[in-house]
Amino acid sequence: MPEPIGELARGPVAEFHLEEIGPAIYNKAIADAQARLLGRVSDLNAELYRRRISILDSAREQTQESAVIDGNPNPVPDPLLDSSAPPGLF
């Protein structure tokens, strides 16, 4: 059976752990947290991109529908595909 550590011996052991092992554990925890946050931000970027594409597709459909409704058989040029469209529309 192991012998219990006394108050005097416990101090240096705890100090050793804090000085020698603590930084490695801390750095690993920071790296794990950073990887998790980067994954979450990446997921967020992908979701925002999907929503932007969905909004743009919806706007294109509405523009095309309104052009046909107004009796204009020629579709409105898509500013994202038409290089002659003025910049800054979308």
TIVO-2410 file (N, C-alpha, C; in nm, 3 decimals):
# residues 90
REC num residu      c1      c2      c3 atome chaine
REC   1      M   0.084  -0.117   0.000     N      A
REC   1      M   0.000   0.000   0.000    CA      A
REC   1      M   0.089   0.124   0.000     C      A
REC   2      P   0.058   0.222  -0.089     N      A
REC   2      P   0.143   0.341  -0.095    CA      A
REC   2      P   0.134   0.423   0.033     C      A
REC   3      E   0.245   0.486   0.063     N      A
REC   3      E   0.251   0.569   0.182    CA      A
REC   3      E   0.195   0.708   0.150     C      A
REC   4      P   0.110   0.764   0.235     N      A
REC   4      P   0.054   0.897   0.209    CA      A
REC   4      P   0.164   1.004   0.206     C      A
REC   5      I   0.141   1.105   0.125     N      A
REC   5      I   0.236   1.216   0.114    CA      A
REC   5      I   0.204   1.318   0.223     C      A
REC   6      G   0.304   1.365   0.289     N      A
REC   6      G   0.285   1.464   0.394    CA      A
REC   6      G   0.275   1.604   0.334     C      A
REC   7      E   0.241   1.700   0.416     N      A
REC   7      E   0.227   1.839   0.373    CA      A
REC   7      E   0.355   1.893   0.313     C      A
REC   8      L   0.471   1.862   0.372     N      A
REC   8      L   0.598   1.914   0.323    CA      A
REC   8      L   0.634   1.856   0.187     C      A
REC   9      A   0.606   1.730   0.165     N      A
REC   9      A   0.640   1.665   0.038    CA      A
REC   9      A   0.540   1.702  -0.072     C      A
REC  10      R   0.417   1.733  -0.035     N      A
REC  10      R   0.315   1.764  -0.134    CA      A
REC  10      R   0.346   1.894  -0.210     C      A
REC  11      G   0.404   1.991  -0.145     N      A
REC  11      G   0.435   2.120  -0.209    CA      A
REC  11      G   0.525   2.106  -0.331     C      A
REC  12      P   0.640   2.042  -0.318     N      A
REC  12      P   0.729   2.027  -0.433    CA      A
REC  12      P   0.667   1.944  -0.546     C      A
REC  13      V   0.590   1.843  -0.512     N      A
REC  13      V   0.526   1.760  -0.615    CA      A
REC  13      V   0.424   1.844  -0.693     C      A
REC  14      A   0.343   1.920  -0.622     N      A
REC  14      A   0.245   2.005  -0.689    CA      A
REC  14      A   0.315   2.113  -0.772     C      A
REC  15      E   0.422   2.170  -0.719     N      A
REC  15      E   0.497   2.271  -0.793    CA      A
REC  15      E   0.558   2.213  -0.920     C      A
REC  16      F   0.611   2.091  -0.910     N      A
REC  16      F   0.667   2.025  -1.027    CA      A
REC  16      F   0.560   2.008  -1.135     C      A
REC  17      H   0.443   1.962  -1.096     N      A
REC  17      H   0.334   1.942  -1.193    CA      A
REC  17      H   0.294   2.075  -1.257     C      A
REC  18      L   0.283   2.179  -1.179     N      A
REC  18      L   0.243   2.308  -1.233    CA      A
REC  18      L   0.347   2.363  -1.330     C      A
REC  19      E   0.476   2.347  -1.296     N      A
REC  19      E   0.582   2.404  -1.379    CA      A
REC  19      E   0.616   2.318  -1.501     C      A
REC  20      E   0.617   2.187  -1.486     N      A
REC  20      E   0.665   2.099  -1.593    CA      A
REC  20      E   0.552   2.041  -1.679     C      A
REC  21      I   0.446   2.000  -1.617     N      A
REC  21      I   0.340   1.932  -1.691    CA      A
REC  21      I   0.228   2.029  -1.728     C      A
REC  22      G   0.204   2.128  -1.645     N      A
REC  22      G   0.095   2.223  -1.666    CA      A
REC  22      G   0.096   2.291  -1.802     C      A
REC  23      P   0.209   2.347  -1.846     N      A
REC  23      P   0.210   2.415  -1.976    CA      A
REC  23      P   0.174   2.322  -2.093     C      A
REC  24      A   0.218   2.197  -2.088     N      A
REC  24      A   0.185   2.104  -2.196    CA      A
REC  24      A   0.035   2.076  -2.200     C      A
REC  25      I  -0.024   2.058  -2.084     N      A
REC  25      I  -0.168   2.034  -2.078    CA      A
REC  25      I  -0.244   2.158  -2.122     C      A
REC  26      Y  -0.200   2.274  -2.079     N      A
REC  26      Y  -0.263   2.401  -2.119    CA      A
REC  26      Y  -0.255   2.420  -2.270     C      A
REC  27      N  -0.137   2.400  -2.328     N      A
REC  27      N  -0.119   2.417  -2.472    CA      A
REC  27      N  -0.207   2.320  -2.550     C      A
REC  28      K  -0.219   2.196  -2.502     N      A
REC  28      K  -0.305   2.098  -2.569    CA      A
REC  28      K  -0.451   2.143  -2.562     C      A
REC  29      A  -0.493   2.194  -2.448     N      A
REC  29      A  -0.631   2.242  -2.433    CA      A
REC  29      A  -0.658   2.360  -2.526     C      A
REC  30      I  -0.563   2.451  -2.538     N      A
REC  30      I  -0.578   2.565  -2.629    CA      A
REC  30      I  -0.586   2.518  -2.773     C      A
REC  31      A  -0.501   2.424  -2.811     N      A
REC  31      A  -0.503   2.371  -2.948    CA      A
REC  31      A  -0.636   2.302  -2.978     C      A
REC  32      D  -0.687   2.226  -2.883     N      A
REC  32      D  -0.817   2.159  -2.901    CA      A
REC  32      D  -0.930   2.261  -2.917     C      A
REC  33      A  -0.929   2.364  -2.833     N      A
REC  33      A  -1.032   2.467  -2.841    CA      A
REC  33      A  -1.023   2.542  -2.973     C      A
REC  34      Q  -0.902   2.572  -3.017     N      A
REC  34      Q  -0.883   2.642  -3.144    CA      A
REC  34      Q  -0.934   2.558  -3.261     C      A
REC  35      A  -0.903   2.430  -3.262     N      A
REC  35      A  -0.950   2.342  -3.369    CA      A
REC  35      A  -1.103   2.336  -3.370     C      A
REC  36      R  -1.163   2.328  -3.254     N      A
REC  36      R  -1.309   2.324  -3.247    CA      A
REC  36      R  -1.371   2.454  -3.297     C      A
REC  37      L  -1.315   2.567  -3.256     N      A
REC  37      L  -1.367   2.696  -3.301    CA      A
REC  37      L  -1.350   2.714  -3.452     C      A
REC  38      L  -1.236   2.674  -3.506     N      A
REC  38      L  -1.215   2.685  -3.649    CA      A
REC  38      L  -1.315   2.598  -3.726     C      A
REC  39      G  -1.345   2.481  -3.673     N      A
REC  39      G  -1.446   2.396  -3.736    CA      A
REC  39      G  -1.584   2.461  -3.734     C      A
REC  40      R  -1.618   2.522  -3.622     N      A
REC  40      R  -1.748   2.590  -3.612    CA      A
REC  40      R  -1.756   2.709  -3.706     C      A
REC  41      V  -1.648   2.788  -3.716     N      A
REC  41      V  -1.646   2.903  -3.806    CA      A
REC  41      V  -1.657   2.857  -3.950     C      A
REC  42      S  -1.589   2.748  -3.982     N      A
REC  42      S  -1.598   2.693  -4.118    CA      A
REC  42      S  -1.741   2.650  -4.150     C      A
REC  43      D  -1.808   2.585  -4.055     N      A
REC  43      D  -1.947   2.547  -4.074    CA      A
REC  43      D  -2.034   2.671  -4.095     C      A
REC  44      L  -2.007   2.776  -4.018     N      A
REC  44      L  -2.083   2.899  -4.030    CA      A
REC  44      L  -2.063   2.963  -4.167     C      A
REC  45      N  -1.938   2.966  -4.214     N      A
REC  45      N  -1.909   3.021  -4.347    CA      A
REC  45      N  -1.982   2.943  -4.455     C      A
REC  46      A  -1.983   2.812  -4.445     N      A
REC  46      A  -2.053   2.730  -4.544    CA      A
REC  46      A  -2.203   2.757  -4.541     C      A
REC  47      E  -2.261   2.770  -4.423     N      A
REC  47      E  -2.405   2.798  -4.412    CA      A
REC  47      E  -2.439   2.935  -4.469     C      A
REC  48      L  -2.358   3.035  -4.440     N      A
REC  48      L  -2.382   3.169  -4.494    CA      A
REC  48      L  -2.369   3.169  -4.646     C      A
REC  49      Y  -2.275   3.095  -4.700     N      A
REC  49      Y  -2.259   3.086  -4.845    CA      A
REC  49      Y  -2.382   3.021  -4.907     C      A
REC  50      R  -2.430   2.911  -4.847     N      A
REC  50      R  -2.551   2.844  -4.899    CA      A
REC  50      R  -2.670   2.939  -4.896     C      A
REC  51      R  -2.685   3.014  -4.789     N      A
REC  51      R  -2.797   3.108  -4.780    CA      A
REC  51      R  -2.784   3.219  -4.883     C      A
REC  52      R  -2.662   3.269  -4.906     N      A
REC  52      R  -2.642   3.374  -5.005    CA      A
REC  52      R  -2.679   3.322  -5.144     C      A
REC  53      I  -2.636   3.203  -5.177     N      A
REC  53      I  -2.668   3.144  -5.307    CA      A
REC  53      I  -2.820   3.128  -5.319     C      A
REC  54      S  -2.885   3.083  -5.214     N      A
REC  54      S  -3.030   3.065  -5.216    CA      A
REC  54      S  -3.101   3.198  -5.240     C      A
REC  55      I  -3.056   3.303  -5.174     N      A
REC  55      I  -3.116   3.436  -5.190    CA      A
REC  55      I  -3.094   3.487  -5.332     C      A
REC  56      L  -2.973   3.467  -5.385     N      A
REC  56      L  -2.944   3.512  -5.521    CA      A
REC  56      L  -3.028   3.435  -5.623     C      A
REC  57      D  -3.042   3.304  -5.603     N      A
REC  57      D  -3.124   3.224  -5.695    CA      A
REC  57      D  -3.269   3.270  -5.691     C      A
REC  58      S  -3.319   3.299  -5.572     N      A
REC  58      S  -3.457   3.346  -5.558    CA      A
REC  58      S  -3.475   3.482  -5.626     C      A
REC  59      A  -3.377   3.570  -5.610     N      A
REC  59      A  -3.385   3.703  -5.673    CA      A
REC  59      A  -3.381   3.689  -5.826     C      A
REC  60      R  -3.299   3.598  -5.877     N      A
REC  60      R  -3.294   3.576  -6.022    CA      A
REC  60      R  -3.427   3.526  -6.075     C      A
REC  61      E  -3.486   3.430  -6.004     N      A
REC  61      E  -3.616   3.377  -6.047    CA      A
REC  61      E  -3.722   3.486  -6.049     C      A
REC  62      Q  -3.726   3.568  -5.944     N      A
REC  62      Q  -3.824   3.676  -5.938    CA      A
REC  62      Q  -3.801   3.777  -6.049     C      A
REC  63      T  -3.676   3.809  -6.079     N      A
REC  63      T  -3.645   3.903  -6.185    CA      A
REC  63      T  -3.688   3.848  -6.320     C      A
REC  64      Q  -3.659   3.721  -6.344     N      A
REC  64      Q  -3.697   3.658  -6.471    CA      A
REC  64      Q  -3.849   3.652  -6.484     C      A
REC  65      E  -3.918   3.618  -6.375     N      A
REC  65      E  -4.064   3.611  -6.378    CA      A
REC  65      E  -4.125   3.748  -6.403     C      A
REC  66      S  -4.072   3.852  -6.338     N      A
REC  66      S  -4.130   3.985  -6.355    CA      A
REC  66      S  -4.105   4.036  -6.497     C      A
REC  67      A  -3.995   3.998  -6.560     N      A
REC  67      A  -3.968   4.041  -6.697    CA      A
REC  67      A  -4.069   3.980  -6.793     C      A
REC  68      V  -4.104   3.854  -6.771     N      A
REC  68      V  -4.201   3.787  -6.858    CA      A
REC  68      V  -4.341   3.841  -6.831     C      A
REC  69      I  -4.372   3.869  -6.706     N      A
REC  69      I  -4.504   3.921  -6.670    CA      A
REC  69      I  -4.526   4.058  -6.733     C      A
REC  70      D  -4.422   4.141  -6.736     N      A
REC  70      D  -4.434   4.274  -6.794    CA      A
REC  70      D  -4.441   4.270  -6.947     C      A
REC  71      G  -4.437   4.155  -7.005     N      A
REC  71      G  -4.447   4.140  -7.149    CA      A
REC  71      G  -4.315   4.148  -7.221     C      A
REC  72      N  -4.206   4.155  -7.148     N      A
REC  72      N  -4.073   4.159  -7.209    CA      A
REC  72      N  -4.026   4.016  -7.230     C      A
REC  73      P  -4.017   3.968  -7.353     N      A
REC  73      P  -3.975   3.830  -7.374    CA      A
REC  73      P  -3.826   3.809  -7.351     C      A
REC  74      N  -3.747   3.915  -7.351     N      A
REC  74      N  -3.603   3.902  -7.328    CA      A
REC  74      N  -3.576   3.902  -7.179     C      A
REC  75      P  -3.506   3.802  -7.129     N      A
REC  75      P  -3.477   3.798  -6.986    CA      A
REC  75      P  -3.381   3.909  -6.946     C      A
REC  76      V  -3.393   3.950  -6.822     N      A
REC  76      V  -3.304   4.052  -6.767    CA      A
REC  76      V  -3.165   3.990  -6.751     C      A
REC  77      P  -3.059   4.059  -6.793     N      A
REC  77      P  -2.925   4.001  -6.779    CA      A
REC  77      P  -2.890   3.978  -6.633     C      A
REC  78      D  -2.824   3.869  -6.609     N      A
REC  78      D  -2.780   3.834  -6.474    CA      A
REC  78      D  -2.650   3.907  -6.445     C      A
REC  79      P  -2.648   3.998  -6.345     N      A
REC  79      P  -2.526   4.075  -6.318    CA      A
REC  79      P  -2.409   3.990  -6.271     C      A
REC  80      L  -2.438   3.870  -6.220     N      A
REC  80      L  -2.330   3.784  -6.177    CA      A
REC  80      L  -2.265   3.711  -6.294     C      A
REC  81      L  -2.341   3.694  -6.402     N      A
REC  81      L  -2.289   3.622  -6.518    CA      A
REC  81      L  -2.254   3.716  -6.633     C      A
REC  82      D  -2.315   3.833  -6.638     N      A
REC  82      D  -2.295   3.928  -6.746    CA      A
REC  82      D  -2.183   4.025  -6.710     C      A
REC  83      S  -2.073   4.018  -6.783     N      A
REC  83      S  -1.958   4.103  -6.750    CA      A
REC  83      S  -1.983   4.250  -6.785     C      A
REC  84      S  -2.085   4.280  -6.866     N      A
REC  84      S  -2.112   4.418  -6.901    CA      A
REC  84      S  -2.201   4.488  -6.798     C      A
REC  85      A  -2.251   4.414  -6.700     N      A
REC  85      A  -2.336   4.474  -6.597    CA      A
REC  85      A  -2.250   4.565  -6.508     C      A
REC  86      P  -2.308   4.676  -6.462     N      A
REC  86      P  -2.231   4.765  -6.374    CA      A
REC  86      P  -2.193   4.696  -6.244     C      A
REC  87      P  -2.075   4.722  -6.194     N      A
REC  87      P  -2.031   4.657  -6.069    CA      A
REC  87      P  -2.111   4.708  -5.950     C      A
REC  88      G  -2.116   4.625  -5.847     N      A
REC  88      G  -2.178   4.665  -5.723    CA      A
REC  88      G  -2.326   4.639  -5.714     C      A
REC  89      L  -2.385   4.565  -5.808     N      A
REC  89      L  -2.527   4.538  -5.798    CA      A
REC  89      L  -2.556   4.433  -5.692     C      A
REC  90      F  -2.467   4.336  -5.677     N      A
REC  90      F  -2.487   4.232  -5.578    CA      A
REC  90      F  -2.366   4.220  -5.491     C      A
***
